[in-house]
Amino acid sequence: MKTNKNLVNLIKEIKEHAGRGNSGFWKRVVKELENSTRRKRKVNVSKINKVTKANEVVLVPGDVLGTGDLDHEVSVAALRFSESASEKIKNKLTIKELFEKNPKGKDVRILG
């Protein structure tokens, strides 16, 4: 059972939308967000740099950690950013902000 009320509300909001629009992308995100804390994805900045291209939008349904550097512009949405990752990534979004901007999940990659 989830105890983080913000996460519970986010999951509920996305589920309602995904159920109406048959958005497979957001259904997948909900599945990842419902994982236990131990199974949450953790992605380093170096991996984001390695697997993305300039101006790409990626979603990490977990934590972004600060190891490594970015050498190109990338928009990253995540559940949480470490302090060092926040300093290195200029275009940060919460998952809720990305959901509101892009309700269909078009041109967004899930990393982890």
MMTF fields as JSON, N, C-alpha, C and O atoms, coordinates in Angstrom:
{
  "mmtfVersion": "1.0.0",
  "mmtfProducer": "UNKNOWN",
  "numBonds": 447,
  "numAtoms": 448,
  "numGroups": 112,
  "numChains": 1,
  "numModels": 1,
  "chainsPerModel": [1],
  "groupsPerChain": [112],
  "chainIdList": ["A"],
  "bondAtomList": [4, 2, 8, 6, 12, 10, 16, 14, 20, 18, 24, 22, 28, 26, 32, 30, 36, 34, 40, 38, 44, 42, 48, 46, 52, 50, 56, 54, 60, 58, 64, 62, 68, 66, 72, 70, 76, 74, 80, 78, 84, 82, 88, 86, 92, 90, 96, 94, 100, 98, 104, 102, 108, 106, 112, 110, 116, 114, 120, 118, 124, 122, 128, 126, 132, 130, 136, 134, 140, 138, 144, 142, 148, 146, 152, 150, 156, 154, 160, 158, 164, 162, 168, 166, 172, 170, 176, 174, 180, 178, 184, 182, 188, 186, 192, 190, 196, 194, 200, 198, 204, 202, 208, 206, 212, 210, 216, 214, 220, 218, 224, 222, 228, 226, 232, 230, 236, 234, 240, 238, 244, 242, 248, 246, 252, 250, 256, 254, 260, 258, 264, 262, 268, 266, 272, 270, 276, 274, 280, 278, 284, 282, 288, 286, 292, 290, 296, 294, 300, 298, 304, 302, 308, 306, 312, 310, 316, 314, 320, 318, 324, 322, 328, 326, 332, 330, 336, 334, 340, 338, 344, 342, 348, 346, 352, 350, 356, 354, 360, 358, 364, 362, 368, 366, 372, 370, 376, 374, 380, 378, 384, 382, 388, 386, 392, 390, 396, 394, 400, 398, 404, 402, 408, 406, 412, 410, 416, 414, 420, 418, 424, 422, 428, 426, 432, 430, 436, 434, 440, 438, 444, 442],
  "bondOrderList": [1, 1, 1, 1, 1, 1, 1, 1, 1, 1, 1, 1, 1, 1, 1, 1, 1, 1, 1, 1, 1, 1, 1, 1, 1, 1, 1, 1, 1, 1, 1, 1, 1, 1, 1, 1, 1, 1, 1, 1, 1, 1, 1, 1, 1, 1, 1, 1, 1, 1, 1, 1, 1, 1, 1, 1, 1, 1, 1, 1, 1, 1, 1, 1, 1, 1, 1, 1, 1, 1, 1, 1, 1, 1, 1, 1, 1, 1, 1, 1, 1, 1, 1, 1, 1, 1, 1, 1, 1, 1, 1, 1, 1, 1, 1, 1, 1, 1, 1, 1, 1, 1, 1, 1, 1, 1, 1, 1, 1, 1, 1],
  "groupList": [{"groupName": "MET", "atomNameList": ["N", "CA", "C", "O"], "elementList": ["N", "C", "C", "O"], "formalChargeList": [0, 0, 0, 0], "bondAtomList": [1, 0, 2, 1, 3, 2], "bondOrderList": [1, 1, 2], "singleLetterCode": "M", "chemCompType": "L-PEPTIDE LINKING"}, {"groupName": "LYS", "atomNameList": ["N", "CA", "C", "O"], "elementList": ["N", "C", "C", "O"], "formalChargeList": [0, 0, 0, 0], "bondAtomList": [1, 0, 2, 1, 3, 2], "bondOrderList": [1, 1, 2], "singleLetterCode": "K", "chemCompType": "L-PEPTIDE LINKING"}, {"groupName": "THR", "atomNameList": ["N", "CA", "C", "O"], "elementList": ["N", "C", "C", "O"], "formalChargeList": [0, 0, 0, 0], "bondAtomList": [1, 0, 2, 1, 3, 2], "bondOrderList": [1, 1, 2], "singleLetterCode": "T", "chemCompType": "L-PEPTIDE LINKING"}, {"groupName": "ASN", "atomNameList": ["N", "CA", "C", "O"], "elementList": ["N", "C", "C", "O"], "formalChargeList": [0, 0, 0, 0], "bondAtomList": [1, 0, 2, 1, 3, 2], "bondOrderList": [1, 1, 2], "singleLetterCode": "N", "chemCompType": "L-PEPTIDE LINKING"}, {"groupName": "LEU", "atomNameList": ["N", "CA", "C", "O"], "elementList": ["N", "C", "C", "O"], "formalChargeList": [0, 0, 0, 0], "bondAtomList": [1, 0, 2, 1, 3, 2], "bondOrderList": [1, 1, 2], "singleLetterCode": "L", "chemCompType": "L-PEPTIDE LINKING"}, {"groupName": "VAL", "atomNameList": ["N", "CA", "C", "O"], "elementList": ["N", "C", "C", "O"], "formalChargeList": [0, 0, 0, 0], "bondAtomList": [1, 0, 2, 1, 3, 2], "bondOrderList": [1, 1, 2], "singleLetterCode": "V", "chemCompType": "L-PEPTIDE LINKING"}, {"groupName": "ILE", "atomNameList": ["N", "CA", "C", "O"], "elementList": ["N", "C", "C", "O"], "formalChargeList": [0, 0, 0, 0], "bondAtomList": [1, 0, 2, 1, 3, 2], "bondOrderList": [1, 1, 2], "singleLetterCode": "I", "chemCompType": "L-PEPTIDE LINKING"}, {"groupName": "GLU", "atomNameList": ["N", "CA", "C", "O"], "elementList": ["N", "C", "C", "O"], "formalChargeList": [0, 0, 0, 0], "bondAtomList": [1, 0, 2, 1, 3, 2], "bondOrderList": [1, 1, 2], "singleLetterCode": "E", "chemCompType": "L-PEPTIDE LINKING"}, {"groupName": "HIS", "atomNameList": ["N", "CA", "C", "O"], "elementList": ["N", "C", "C", "O"], "formalChargeList": [0, 0, 0, 0], "bondAtomList": [1, 0, 2, 1, 3, 2], "bondOrderList": [1, 1, 2], "singleLetterCode": "H", "chemCompType": "L-PEPTIDE LINKING"}, {"groupName": "ALA", "atomNameList": ["N", "CA", "C", "O"], "elementList": ["N", "C", "C", "O"], "formalChargeList": [0, 0, 0, 0], "bondAtomList": [1, 0, 2, 1, 3, 2], "bondOrderList": [1, 1, 2], "singleLetterCode": "A", "chemCompType": "L-PEPTIDE LINKING"}, {"groupName": "GLY", "atomNameList": ["N", "CA", "C", "O"], "elementList": ["N", "C", "C", "O"], "formalChargeList": [0, 0, 0, 0], "bondAtomList": [1, 0, 2, 1, 3, 2], "bondOrderList": [1, 1, 2], "singleLetterCode": "G", "chemCompType": "PEPTIDE LINKING"}, {"groupName": "ARG", "atomNameList": ["N", "CA", "C", "O"], "elementList": ["N", "C", "C", "O"], "formalChargeList": [0, 0, 0, 0], "bondAtomList": [1, 0, 2, 1, 3, 2], "bondOrderList": [1, 1, 2], "singleLetterCode": "R", "chemCompType": "L-PEPTIDE LINKING"}, {"groupName": "SER", "atomNameList": ["N", "CA", "C", "O"], "elementList": ["N", "C", "C", "O"], "formalChargeList": [0, 0, 0, 0], "bondAtomList": [1, 0, 2, 1, 3, 2], "bondOrderList": [1, 1, 2], "singleLetterCode": "S", "chemCompType": "L-PEPTIDE LINKING"}, {"groupName": "PHE", "atomNameList": ["N", "CA", "C", "O"], "elementList": ["N", "C", "C", "O"], "formalChargeList": [0, 0, 0, 0], "bondAtomList": [1, 0, 2, 1, 3, 2], "bondOrderList": [1, 1, 2], "singleLetterCode": "F", "chemCompType": "L-PEPTIDE LINKING"}, {"groupName": "TRP", "atomNameList": ["N", "CA", "C", "O"], "elementList": ["N", "C", "C", "O"], "formalChargeList": [0, 0, 0, 0], "bondAtomList": [1, 0, 2, 1, 3, 2], "bondOrderList": [1, 1, 2], "singleLetterCode": "W", "chemCompType": "L-PEPTIDE LINKING"}, {"groupName": "PRO", "atomNameList": ["N", "CA", "C", "O"], "elementList": ["N", "C", "C", "O"], "formalChargeList": [0, 0, 0, 0], "bondAtomList": [1, 0, 2, 1, 3, 2], "bondOrderList": [1, 1, 2], "singleLetterCode": "P", "chemCompType": "L-PEPTIDE LINKING"}, {"groupName": "ASP", "atomNameList": ["N", "CA", "C", "O"], "elementList": ["N", "C", "C", "O"], "formalChargeList": [0, 0, 0, 0], "bondAtomList": [1, 0, 2, 1, 3, 2], "bondOrderList": [1, 1, 2], "singleLetterCode": "D", "chemCompType": "L-PEPTIDE LINKING"}],
  "groupTypeList": [0, 1, 2, 3, 1, 3, 4, 5, 3, 4, 6, 1, 7, 6, 1, 7, 8, 9, 10, 11, 10, 3, 12, 10, 13, 14, 1, 11, 5, 5, 1, 7, 4, 7, 3, 12, 2, 11, 11, 1, 11, 1, 5, 3, 5, 12, 1, 6, 3, 1, 5, 2, 1, 9, 3, 7, 5, 5, 4, 5, 15, 10, 16, 5, 4, 10, 2, 10, 16, 4, 16, 8, 7, 5, 12, 5, 9, 9, 4, 11, 13, 12, 7, 12, 9, 12, 7, 1, 6, 1, 3, 1, 4, 2, 6, 1, 7, 4, 13, 7, 1, 3, 15, 1, 10, 1, 16, 5, 11, 6, 4, 10],
  "groupIdList": [1, 2, 3, 4, 5, 6, 7, 8, 9, 10, 11, 12, 13, 14, 15, 16, 17, 18, 19, 20, 21, 22, 23, 24, 25, 26, 27, 28, 29, 30, 31, 32, 33, 34, 35, 36, 37, 38, 39, 40, 41, 42, 43, 44, 45, 46, 47, 48, 49, 50, 51, 52, 53, 54, 55, 56, 57, 58, 59, 60, 61, 62, 63, 64, 65, 66, 67, 68, 69, 70, 71, 72, 73, 74, 75, 76, 77, 78, 79, 80, 81, 82, 83, 84, 85, 86, 87, 88, 89, 90, 91, 92, 93, 94, 95, 96, 97, 98, 99, 100, 101, 102, 103, 104, 105, 106, 107, 108, 109, 110, 111, 112],
  "secStructList": [7, 7, 7, 7, 2, 2, 2, 2, 2, 2, 2, 2, 2, 2, 2, 2, 2, 2, 2, 2, 2, 6, 7, 2, 2, 2, 2, 2, 2, 2, 2, 2, 2, 6, 1, 7, 4, 4, 4, 1, 3, 3, 3, 3, 2, 2, 2, 2, 2, 2, 2, 7, 7, 6, 6, 3, 3, 3, 3, 3, 3, 3, 3, 3, 3, 7, 7, 1, 7, 7, 1, 1, 7, 3, 3, 3, 3, 3, 3, 3, 3, 7, 2, 2, 2, 2, 2, 2, 7, 1, 3, 3, 3, 3, 2, 2, 2, 2, 2, 2, 2, 7, 6, 6, 7, 6, 6, 3, 3, 3, 7, 7],
  "xCoordList": [0.833, 0.0, 0.882, 1.825, 0.573, 1.335, 0.936, -0.247, 1.924, 1.651, 1.913, 1.493, 2.598, 2.873, 1.615, 1.29, 0.92, -0.362, -0.212, -1.096, 0.898, 1.112, 1.233, 0.674, 1.964, 2.126, 0.801, 0.474, 0.037, -1.267, -2.191, -2.874, -2.21, -3.058, -2.6, -3.43, -1.29, -0.76, -1.17, -1.619, -1.019, -1.393, -2.883, -3.285, -3.69, -5.146, -5.502, -6.315, -4.894, -5.174, -4.768, -5.512, -3.599, -3.132, -4.003, -4.318, -4.397, -5.252, -6.575, -7.054, -7.164, -8.434, -8.274, -9.117, -7.208, -6.967, -6.663, -7.225, -5.793, -5.381, -6.566, -6.641, -7.486, -8.661, -9.591, -10.205, -9.7, -10.578, -9.967, -10.654, -8.678, -8.054, -7.3, -6.696, -7.329, -6.587, -5.117, -4.55, -4.511, -3.11, -2.23, -2.093, -1.642, -0.762, 0.475, 1.002, 0.943, 2.131, 1.887, 2.687, 0.796, 0.539, 0.153, 0.406, -0.456, -0.734, 0.578, 0.687, 1.566, 2.883, 3.537, 4.156, 3.4, 3.969, 3.321, 4.013, 2.001, 1.297, 1.822, 2.059, 1.999, 2.509, 3.87, 4.131, 4.725, 6.05, 5.939, 6.648, 5.053, 4.904, 4.333, 4.578, 3.575, 2.981, 3.971, 3.657, 5.153, 6.172, 6.542, 6.379, 7.036, 7.498, 8.719, 9.354, 9.031, 10.162, 11.465, 12.302, 11.638, 12.859, 12.985, 14.093, 11.855, 11.874, 11.789, 11.783, 11.724, 11.68, 12.955, 14.031, 12.819, 13.975, 14.86, 14.382, 16.157, 17.149, 18.053, 18.675, 18.124, 18.881, 19.872, 19.51, 21.13, 22.146, 22.12, 21.676, 22.601, 22.692, 23.544, 23.264, 24.577, 25.437, 24.658, 24.905, 23.726, 22.916, 21.985, 21.799, 21.404, 20.543, 21.347, 20.864, 22.564, 23.433, 23.757, 23.782, 24.001, 24.427, 23.313, 23.58, 22.08, 21.005, 20.05, 19.09, 20.295, 19.395, 20.092, 21.319, 19.263, 19.751, 19.344, 18.553, 19.886, 19.576, 18.076, 17.425, 17.552, 16.155, 15.137, 13.966, 15.551, 14.633, 13.934, 14.445, 12.766, 12.026, 12.007, 11.593, 12.458, 12.485, 11.768, 11.71, 11.226, 10.544, 11.209, 11.42, 11.53, 12.098, 11.077, 10.9, 10.405, 9.405, 10.084, 9.828, 10.933, 11.705, 12.629, 12.236, 13.863, 14.821, 15.885, 16.349, 16.256, 17.398, 18.536, 18.398, 19.656, 20.823, 21.887, 21.872, 22.805, 23.695, 25.022, 25.828, 25.301, 26.585, 26.652, 25.753, 27.724, 27.923, 27.545, 27.153, 27.674, 27.373, 26.537, 26.528, 25.837, 25.083, 25.854, 26.348, 25.967, 26.634, 25.667, 26.093, 24.357, 23.341, 22.061, 21.887, 21.172, 19.921, 18.935, 18.704, 18.367, 17.363, 16.339, 16.701, 15.061, 14.026, 13.782, 13.54, 13.846, 13.705, 12.569, 12.545, 11.636, 10.566, 10.828, 11.13, 10.715, 10.98, 10.171, 9.64, 10.095, 9.418, 10.239, 9.686, 11.572, 12.441, 13.816, 14.301, 14.439, 15.805, 16.694, 16.303, 17.893, 18.844, 19.303, 19.089, 19.925, 20.378, 21.391, 21.312, 22.338, 23.357, 22.76, 23.194, 21.783, 21.123, 20.343, 20.308, 19.718, 18.965, 19.871, 19.458, 21.094, 22.037, 22.487, 22.756, 22.573, 23.102, 22.059, 22.398, 20.802, 19.736, 18.983, 18.387, 19.011, 18.357, 16.853, 16.089, 16.418, 14.995, 14.391, 14.239, 14.049, 13.46, 11.951, 11.46, 11.231, 9.78, 9.384, 10.091, 8.255, 7.677, 6.869, 6.561, 6.533, 5.725, 4.357, 3.794, 3.834, 2.526, 2.591, 1.668, 3.665, 3.82, 3.891, 3.283, 4.637, 4.727, 3.363, 2.972, 2.649, 1.319, 0.372, -0.407, 0.443, -0.426, -0.026, -0.894, 1.272, 1.755, 1.528, 1.243, 1.656, 1.63, 0.736, 1.241, -0.586, -1.483, -1.492, -1.947, -1.004, -0.947, 0.394, 0.528, 1.38, 2.691, 3.456, 4.326, 3.135, 3.766, 5.213, 5.502, 6.116, 7.544, 8.231, 9.135, 7.805, 8.432, 8.944, 8.237, 10.175, 10.752, 10.805, 11.076, 10.547, 10.697, 12.084, 12.478, 12.824, 14.17, 14.198, 13.42, 15.111, 15.289, 15.893, 16.091],
  "yCoordList": [-1.181, 0.0, 1.25, 1.354, 2.176, 3.418, 4.378, 4.526, 5.026, 5.992, 7.425, 8.366, 7.603, 8.934, 9.441, 8.983, 10.378, 10.852, 11.506, 11.377, 12.206, 12.827, 11.771, 11.921, 10.704, 9.616, 8.903, 8.574, 8.661, 8.008, 8.847, 8.312, 10.159, 11.049, 11.09, 11.108, 11.103, 11.098, 9.817, 9.872, 8.687, 7.408, 7.395, 6.952, 7.88, 7.915, 8.792, 8.403, 9.971, 10.903, 10.314, 10.414, 9.707, 9.119, 7.926, 7.75, 7.106, 5.953, 6.391, 5.785, 7.443, 7.944, 8.371, 8.057, 9.076, 9.54, 8.364, 8.273, 7.478, 6.359, 5.445, 4.868, 5.306, 4.473, 5.045, 4.298, 6.366, 7.019, 7.009, 6.745, 7.297, 7.479, 6.278, 6.342, 5.175, 3.982, 4.28, 3.767, 5.099, 5.451, 4.37, 4.296, 3.544, 2.485, 3.022, 2.407, 4.185, 4.798, 5.101, 4.714, 5.787, 6.175, 4.971, 4.971, 3.944, 2.716, 2.075, 1.568, 2.107, 1.562, 2.37, 1.804, 3.685, 4.546, 4.23, 4.13, 4.072, 3.746, 2.428, 2.312, 1.45, 0.146, 0.313, -0.299, 1.137, 1.382, 2.14, 1.828, 3.133, 3.932, 3.114, 3.423, 2.074, 1.236, 0.243, -0.409, 0.119, -0.771, -0.345, 0.815, -1.291, -0.991, -0.068, 0.057, 0.561, 1.481, 0.785, 1.387, -0.448, -1.193, -1.472, -1.634, -1.527, -1.841, -0.597, -0.705, 0.581, 1.817, 1.953, 1.536, 2.533, 2.713, 3.831, 4.836, 3.635, 4.652, 4.8, 3.834, 6.012, 6.257, 7.383, 8.43, 7.163, 8.196, 9.127, 8.749, 10.348, 11.332, 10.779, 11.055, 10.002, 9.441, 8.523, 8.524, 7.745, 6.866, 7.701, 7.387, 8.752, 9.635, 10.215, 10.271, 10.646, 11.215, 10.183, 10.5, 8.96, 7.899, 7.443, 7.16, 7.369, 6.77, 7.776, 7.374, 9.071, 10.072, 10.901, 10.94, 11.564, 12.517, 13.91, 14.065, 14.918, 16.306, 16.569, 16.094, 17.328, 17.784, 16.658, 16.842, 15.528, 14.414, 14.6, 15.29, 13.979, 14.015, 12.601, 11.661, 12.453, 11.144, 11.203, 12.249, 10.061, 9.948, 8.834, 7.732, 9.128, 8.128, 7.918, 8.796, 6.767, 6.528, 6.106, 5.028, 6.969, 6.708, 7.887, 9.043, 7.583, 8.615, 8.838, 7.9, 10.104, 10.449, 10.824, 11.716, 10.14, 10.359, 11.124, 11.122, 11.773, 12.746, 12.285, 13.132, 10.995, 10.541, 10.778, 10.378, 11.432, 11.688, 13.108, 13.919, 13.387, 14.723, 14.6, 13.562, 15.679, 15.776, 16.657, 17.715, 16.238, 17.091, 17.575, 18.124, 17.373, 17.886, 18.182, 17.706, 18.975, 19.351, 18.18, 17.581, 17.873, 16.817, 17.283, 17.878, 17.011, 17.266, 15.965, 14.923, 16.034, 14.836, 15.035, 16.005, 14.095, 14.072, 12.881, 11.788, 13.086, 12.0, 12.189, 13.265, 11.12, 11.175, 12.018, 12.783, 11.867, 12.61, 12.771, 11.884, 13.918, 14.201, 14.382, 15.037, 13.8, 14.08, 15.529, 16.154, 16.042, 17.433, 17.661, 18.659, 16.738, 16.905, 16.736, 17.408, 15.859, 15.695, 16.953, 17.358, 17.575, 18.817, 19.922, 20.724, 19.959, 20.984, 20.728, 21.676, 19.473, 19.121, 19.151, 19.374, 18.931, 18.881, 20.197, 20.569, 20.9, 22.208, 22.088, 22.831, 21.164, 21.024, 19.873, 18.76, 20.162, 19.16, 19.365, 20.494, 18.258, 18.288, 17.249, 16.265, 17.481, 16.395, 15.54, 15.971, 14.35, 13.482, 14.12, 14.014, 14.775, 15.446, 16.556, 16.695, 17.347, 18.41, 17.835, 18.37, 16.737, 16.105, 15.556, 15.682, 14.958, 14.414, 15.514, 15.307, 16.685, 17.799, 18.384, 18.781, 18.443, 18.976, 18.011, 18.43, 16.727, 15.712, 14.538, 13.468, 14.739, 13.692, 12.408, 11.372, 12.456, 11.244, 10.519, 9.374, 11.179, 10.558, 10.436, 9.577, 11.293, 11.215, 11.712, 12.733, 10.98, 11.324, 11.395, 12.207, 10.547, 10.47, 9.038, 8.076, 8.908, 7.591, 7.335, 8.245, 6.098, 5.7, 5.103, 4.202, 5.611, 5.099, 4.386, 4.688, 3.436, 2.797, 1.487, 0.854],
  "zCoordList": [0.0, 0.0, 0.0, 0.784, -0.867, -0.974, 0.143, 0.449, 0.75, 1.805, 1.361, 2.035, 0.244, -0.275, -0.99, -2.086, -0.369, -0.909, -2.278, -3.124, -2.504, -3.814, -4.902, -5.988, -4.607, -5.573, -5.816, -6.957, -4.755, -4.887, -5.769, -6.642, -5.54, -6.344, -7.798, -8.706, -8.028, -9.388, -10.118, -11.263, -9.471, -10.073, -10.404, -11.48, -9.48, -9.687, -10.886, -11.725, -10.964, -12.061, -13.412, -14.388, -13.463, -14.725, -15.109, -16.286, -14.138, -14.424, -15.036, -15.995, -14.48, -15.009, -16.457, -17.297, -16.749, -18.117, -19.042, -20.133, -18.619, -19.466, -19.762, -20.847, -18.822, -19.036, -20.087, -20.848, -20.135, -21.12, -22.507, -23.494, -22.582, -23.887, -24.417, -25.488, -23.67, -24.071, -24.356, -25.321, -23.523, -23.7, -23.079, -21.858, -23.918, -23.442, -22.758, -21.831, -23.223, -22.63, -21.154, -20.301, -20.849, -19.459, -18.604, -17.4, -19.205, -18.452, -18.003, -16.887, -18.89, -18.553, -17.434, -16.533, -17.493, -16.451, -15.106, -14.092, -15.091, -13.84, -13.276, -12.074, -14.139, -13.69, -13.009, -11.973, -13.591, -13.001, -11.679, -10.723, -11.622, -10.4, -9.251, -8.085, -9.575, -8.535, -7.934, -6.938, -8.518, -7.962, -6.551, -6.173, -5.789, -4.435, -4.508, -5.555, -3.407, -3.341, -3.747, -4.42, -3.353, -3.681, -5.177, -5.687, -5.878, -7.309, -8.19, -9.416, -7.574, -8.354, -9.171, -8.744, -10.333, -11.209, -10.691, -10.165, -10.852, -10.506, -11.718, -12.162, -12.25, -13.472, -13.221, -12.685, -13.612, -13.49, -14.694, -15.778, -14.491, -15.571, -16.715, -17.882, -16.392, -17.441, -18.38, -19.586, -17.847, -18.7, -19.581, -20.757, -19.024, -19.821, -20.969, -22.1, -20.693, -21.724, -22.803, -23.992, -22.378, -23.29, -24.239, -25.406, -23.756, -24.555, -25.196, -25.853, -25.019, -25.607, -26.67, -26.765, -27.466, -28.457, -28.008, -27.077, -28.671, -28.324, -28.456, -29.386, -27.515, -27.478, -27.324, -27.654, -26.841, -26.614, -25.26, -24.377, -25.111, -23.852, -23.291, -23.971, -22.044, -21.404, -20.063, -19.416, -19.659, -18.387, -17.587, -18.094, -16.35, -15.444, -14.327, -13.483, -14.311, -13.263, -11.954, -11.418, -11.471, -10.265, -10.002, -10.156, -9.604, -9.209, -10.28, -10.927, -10.447, -11.293, -10.359, -9.522, -10.508, -9.657, -10.425, -11.656, -9.736, -10.339, -10.893, -11.276, -10.961, -11.486, -12.986, -13.726, -13.433, -14.859, -15.245, -14.406, -16.54, -17.069, -18.334, -18.995, -18.655, -19.905, -20.865, -20.473, -22.123, -23.109, -24.187, -25.203, -23.967, -24.882, -24.09, -22.968, -24.694, -24.04, -24.083, -25.134, -22.933, -22.82, -21.789, -20.773, -22.051, -21.056, -20.311, -20.921, -18.988, -18.166, -17.165, -16.408, -17.185, -16.185, -15.282, -15.762, -13.979, -13.038, -11.774, -11.498, -11.022, -9.733, -8.754, -7.964, -8.818, -7.907, -8.535, -9.238, -8.271, -8.732, -7.511, -6.544, -7.554, -6.479, -6.632, -7.671, -5.603, -5.636, -6.761, -7.477, -6.915, -7.955, -9.353, -10.289, -9.508, -10.814, -11.161, -12.323, -10.17, -10.401, -10.932, -11.769, -10.446, -10.907, -12.336, -13.073, -12.742, -14.06, -15.173, -16.335, -14.828, -15.836, -15.82, -14.809, -16.944, -17.016, -17.208, -16.591, -18.056, -18.374, -17.571, -18.074, -16.309, -15.429, -15.374, -15.402, -15.296, -15.132, -14.098, -13.883, -13.467, -12.678, -13.644, -14.755, -13.226, -14.079, -14.315, -15.404, -13.299, -13.438, -14.485, -15.288, -14.49, -15.49, -16.897, -17.824, -17.057, -18.374, -18.788, -19.949, -17.865, -18.131, -18.608, -19.538, -17.968, -18.354, -19.708, -20.486, -19.998, -21.276, -22.43, -23.552, -22.153, -23.205, -22.77, -22.432, -22.779, -22.274, -23.101, -22.616, -24.321, -25.136, -24.997, -25.429, -24.398, -24.223, -25.526, -25.665, -26.477, -27.797, -27.736, -27.112, -28.387, -28.472, -27.113, -26.913, -26.18, -24.857, -24.68, -24.98, -24.19, -23.915, -22.428, -21.645, -22.034, -20.639, -20.469, -21.21, -19.485, -19.216, -17.872, -16.967, -17.77, -16.479, -16.534, -15.497]
}
